[in-house]
């Protein structure tokens, strides 16, 4: 299932991803630091979404209490709950 998230507290305005049987696919950020976000997307592509949540949760960016990885983790956790019913 495809998920689109209007981001808050991070540079990208929107990001999206697809979950296929708990596996993360097609992570795409619009805006933000292109190189870092492409790298993040490639690193999590094809991984178990629960593992990605565990690895990325709690990462901050400078003095900002959140980050692109943390916001992706939070969105993934919500998506997993939603898909579980």
Residue, then its C-alpha position, 0 to 999 in steps of 0.5 A: x500500500x502506498x503512503x504519502x506524508x505531509x512532513x512537519x519539522x523537517x526540510x522535505x515538504x512531502x515524502x512517500x513510500x510503499x509497504x509490500x507485506x511489511x517490506x519498504x519500497x519506493x521511498x521518495x522525499x520531495x525537497x530537503x537535501x537531495x544527496x542525503x535523502x537519496x542515500x537514506x532511501x537507497x539504504x532502507x529500500x527492500x528492508x523490513x519496515x519494523x527493522x527500519x523503524x527500530x534503526x531510525x527512531x529517535x535520530x535528531x538533526x542538530x538542535x531540531x528534536x526530529x530528523x528526516x530518518x526519525x519522521x520516516x520511522x514515525x510514519x512507517x510505525x503509523x502505516x504498520x499499525x494501520x495496515x495491521x488493522 
